[in-house]
Amino acid sequence: MTEPYCLDLTLPTPAENLACDEALLEWCEAGDCSHCLLRFWEPRQTFIVLGYANRVEQEVEMHAAALAGVPIFRRCSGGGTVIQAPGCLNYTLILKIDHSLENITDTNCFIMKRNAAVLQDLLGKEVSVRGHTDLAVGEMKVSGNAQRRKRQWLLFHGTFLCSADLALMDRMLKHPPREPDYRQRRAHSKFITTVNVSPQAIKDAMRRGWNASGAPERLPTTLISRLMAEKYATDAWNLKW
């Protein structure tokens, strides 16, 4: 695996940031970028993000979200529904598929173990991989993650909760239809906690952990704009199912 370029890029809107992740994957898959990438972005407003196959009425307290003016979006990867807000740090890895990443299970194992080691060194306390793609301190989740795969490249992304209004999750999100065993039916605010370190500290640790340096000379800006306009800024995509 080549050492990734590092891209610290937060775009103005939720739709653009979600579109950017998919655009980076498609850009590499098309052969227009041959280098692995590590991207960071931080939400500037509060919004809800569904996993690709999630049903909005099963996941979201629609009335509460509407009253609070919290918009709903959908990402291109699997996993559960989350709230994005200031205080969250998102990362995205775009990696070329090789022997260590040849299937979903191997990819989860490889990336999650590496991220757990990065966060454990930073926090100075044990961080474990729970469920399939959670990072936890003790019995409390601090990071959720998901992936999307193409033929030659994959996208693996997740969120670190640096600081967040955990009660907001109870108000805006329903209890998920599926949960890892270690959750044990706990409410969101009793299951999820923050790491209480700065986003910059995690960025620096992730850069070191993935040996990321340099930056791409250009970006797929046209593709980002197209995906944003055709998918991520539309109810047809965000509210389907």
C-alpha positions as CSV (number, residue, x, y, z in Angstrom):
1,M,0.0,0.0,0.0
2,T,1.3,3.4,-1.0
3,E,1.5,6.1,1.7
4,P,-1.6,8.4,1.2
5,Y,-1.7,12.0,0.4
6,C,-3.4,14.1,3.1
7,L,-6.3,16.3,2.2
8,D,-7.7,18.6,4.9
9,L,-10.8,19.8,3.0
10,T,-14.1,21.0,4.4
11,L,-16.5,22.2,1.8
12,P,-19.3,24.7,2.5
13,T,-22.3,22.4,2.7
14,P,-23.2,18.9,3.9
15,A,-24.1,17.9,0.3
16,E,-20.8,18.9,-1.0
17,N,-18.8,17.2,1.7
18,L,-20.7,13.9,1.2
19,A,-20.4,14.2,-2.6
20,C,-16.6,14.8,-2.2
21,D,-16.1,11.4,-0.6
22,E,-17.8,9.6,-3.4
23,A,-16.1,11.7,-6.0
24,L,-12.7,10.9,-4.6
25,L,-13.5,7.2,-4.9
26,E,-14.8,7.4,-8.4
27,W,-11.8,9.6,-9.4
28,C,-9.3,6.9,-8.3
29,E,-11.4,4.1,-9.7
30,A,-11.4,5.8,-13.1
31,G,-7.6,6.0,-13.1
32,D,-7.5,9.8,-12.8
33,C,-5.7,9.5,-9.5
34,S,-3.3,6.7,-8.7
35,H,-2.5,7.7,-5.1
36,C,-4.2,6.7,-1.9
37,L,-5.9,9.5,0.0
38,L,-6.6,10.5,3.6
39,R,-9.2,13.3,3.8
40,F,-10.4,15.2,6.9
41,W,-13.5,17.4,7.1
42,E,-15.5,19.0,9.9
43,P,-19.3,19.8,9.8
44,R,-20.2,23.4,10.2
45,Q,-23.8,22.8,11.0
46,T,-26.0,20.1,12.5
47,F,-27.5,17.5,10.1
48,I,-28.5,13.8,9.9
49,V,-26.8,11.3,7.7
50,L,-28.4,8.0,6.7
51,G,-26.4,4.9,5.7
52,Y,-27.0,4.0,2.0
53,A,-29.7,1.4,2.6
54,N,-31.4,2.9,5.7
55,R,-35.1,3.8,5.8
56,V,-35.6,7.3,7.0
57,E,-38.8,6.5,8.8
58,Q,-37.2,3.7,10.8
59,E,-34.1,5.7,11.8
60,V,-35.1,9.4,12.3
61,E,-37.5,11.2,14.5
62,M,-38.9,13.1,11.6
63,H,-41.1,15.6,13.6
64,A,-38.3,16.5,15.9
65,A,-35.8,17.0,13.1
66,A,-38.3,19.2,11.2
67,L,-39.1,21.3,14.2
68,A,-35.4,21.9,14.8
69,G,-34.6,22.5,11.1
70,V,-32.1,19.7,11.0
71,P,-31.8,18.5,7.4
72,I,-31.4,14.8,6.4
73,F,-28.8,13.4,3.9
74,R,-27.7,10.0,2.7
75,R,-24.2,8.8,2.2
76,C,-22.9,6.3,-0.4
77,S,-21.6,3.8,2.2
78,G,-23.4,1.4,4.6
79,G,-23.6,1.6,8.3
80,G,-26.0,3.3,10.7
81,T,-27.6,6.7,10.9
82,V,-25.6,9.5,12.6
83,I,-25.8,13.1,13.5
84,Q,-23.1,15.4,12.2
85,A,-22.4,18.6,14.1
86,P,-19.6,20.9,15.1
87,G,-17.4,18.9,17.4
88,C,-17.3,15.9,15.0
89,L,-14.2,15.1,12.9
90,N,-14.7,13.0,9.8
91,Y,-11.9,11.2,8.0
92,T,-12.0,9.4,4.6
93,L,-9.5,6.8,3.3
94,I,-9.4,6.0,-0.4
95,L,-7.3,2.9,-0.7
96,K,-6.3,0.7,-3.6
97,I,-7.5,-2.9,-3.0
98,D,-4.7,-5.3,-2.3
99,H,-4.3,-8.7,-0.5
100,S,-4.9,-7.1,2.9
101,L,-8.1,-5.4,1.7
102,E,-9.5,-8.0,-0.6
103,N,-12.9,-8.4,1.1
104,I,-15.1,-6.5,3.5
105,T,-14.1,-8.4,6.6
106,D,-10.3,-8.2,6.0
107,T,-10.7,-4.5,5.2
108,N,-12.6,-3.8,8.5
109,C,-10.0,-5.7,10.4
110,F,-7.0,-4.0,8.8
111,I,-8.2,-0.4,9.1
112,M,-10.0,-0.6,12.4
113,K,-7.0,-2.2,14.2
114,R,-4.8,0.6,12.8
115,N,-7.2,3.3,13.8
116,A,-7.7,1.8,17.2
117,A,-3.9,1.9,17.8
118,V,-3.7,5.5,16.6
119,L,-6.5,6.6,19.0
120,Q,-5.1,4.5,21.9
121,D,-1.7,6.1,21.6
122,L,-3.3,9.5,21.6
123,L,-5.7,9.0,24.5
124,G,-3.3,6.9,26.7
125,K,-6.1,4.4,27.4
126,E,-7.3,1.2,25.8
127,V,-9.4,1.6,22.6
128,S,-11.0,-1.6,21.2
129,V,-12.8,-2.5,18.0
130,R,-16.4,-3.5,18.8
131,G,-19.1,-4.7,16.6
132,H,-17.7,-4.7,13.1
133,T,-16.6,-1.1,12.7
134,D,-17.0,0.7,16.1
135,L,-14.1,2.1,18.2
136,A,-14.9,2.0,21.9
137,V,-13.4,3.1,25.1
138,G,-14.6,0.6,27.7
139,E,-18.2,0.0,26.7
140,M,-18.7,3.4,25.1
141,K,-18.6,4.0,21.4
142,V,-16.4,6.9,20.3
143,S,-16.2,6.3,16.5
144,G,-18.4,4.7,13.9
145,N,-17.2,3.7,10.4
146,A,-18.4,2.3,7.1
147,Q,-17.0,1.4,3.7
148,R,-17.9,1.3,0.0
149,R,-16.1,-0.9,-2.5
150,K,-15.4,-0.6,-6.3
151,R,-13.5,-3.1,-8.4
152,Q,-10.0,-1.6,-7.7
153,W,-10.5,1.0,-5.0
154,L,-12.4,1.3,-1.8
155,L,-13.7,4.1,0.4
156,F,-13.5,3.7,4.2
157,H,-14.7,6.6,6.3
158,G,-15.8,7.4,9.8
159,T,-16.4,10.0,12.5
160,F,-14.6,10.7,15.7
161,L,-16.7,12.4,18.4
162,C,-14.4,15.0,19.8
163,S,-17.2,17.0,21.5
164,A,-20.9,16.8,20.8
165,D,-24.4,17.3,22.2
166,L,-25.1,13.6,22.9
167,A,-28.7,14.4,24.1
168,L,-29.4,15.6,20.5
169,M,-29.0,12.1,19.3
170,D,-31.8,10.9,21.6
171,R,-34.1,13.6,20.3
172,M,-33.4,13.2,16.6
173,L,-32.7,9.5,16.1
174,K,-34.8,6.4,16.8
175,H,-33.2,3.4,18.3
176,P,-31.6,1.6,15.4
177,P,-33.3,-1.5,13.9
178,R,-29.9,-3.4,14.2
179,E,-27.3,-2.9,16.9
180,P,-24.0,-4.6,18.0
181,D,-24.3,-7.0,20.9
182,Y,-22.3,-4.7,23.2
183,R,-24.9,-1.9,22.9
184,Q,-27.4,-3.9,25.0
185,R,-30.4,-1.7,24.0
186,R,-28.8,1.4,25.5
187,A,-30.1,4.8,24.4
188,H,-27.7,6.8,22.1
189,S,-26.6,9.1,24.9
190,K,-25.8,6.1,27.2
191,F,-23.9,4.2,24.4
192,I,-21.9,7.0,22.8
193,T,-19.3,9.3,24.3
194,T,-16.7,11.9,23.3
195,V,-13.0,11.5,23.3
196,N,-12.5,15.1,24.6
197,V,-9.4,15.8,22.5
198,S,-9.2,18.4,19.7
199,P,-9.9,17.5,16.1
200,Q,-6.4,18.8,15.3
201,A,-4.8,16.3,17.7
202,I,-6.7,13.4,16.0
203,K,-5.7,14.7,12.6
204,D,-2.1,14.8,13.6
205,A,-2.3,11.3,15.0
206,M,-4.0,9.9,12.0
207,R,-1.5,11.5,9.7
208,R,1.3,9.8,11.6
209,G,-0.5,6.5,11.9
210,W,-1.1,6.3,8.1
211,N,2.2,7.9,7.1
212,A,0.2,10.5,5.2
213,S,1.9,13.4,3.7
214,G,1.9,15.7,0.7
215,A,-1.3,16.6,-1.2
216,P,-2.9,16.0,-4.6
217,E,-2.1,18.7,-7.1
218,R,-5.8,18.8,-8.2
219,L,-9.2,17.7,-7.2
220,P,-12.2,16.3,-9.0
221,T,-14.2,19.5,-8.6
222,T,-16.4,19.0,-11.6
223,L,-17.4,15.5,-10.4
224,I,-18.0,16.8,-6.8
225,S,-20.4,19.5,-8.2
226,R,-22.2,17.0,-10.4
227,L,-22.7,14.4,-7.7
228,M,-23.8,17.1,-5.3
229,A,-26.4,18.5,-7.8
230,E,-27.6,15.1,-9.0
231,K,-27.7,13.2,-5.7
232,Y,-26.7,14.7,-2.4
233,A,-28.7,17.9,-2.7
234,T,-31.9,16.0,-3.8
235,D,-34.7,14.5,-1.8
236,A,-34.9,11.7,-4.4
237,W,-31.5,10.5,-3.1
238,N,-31.6,11.6,0.6
239,L,-35.1,10.5,1.4
240,K,-35.6,7.4,-0.8
241,W,-36.9,4.3,0.9
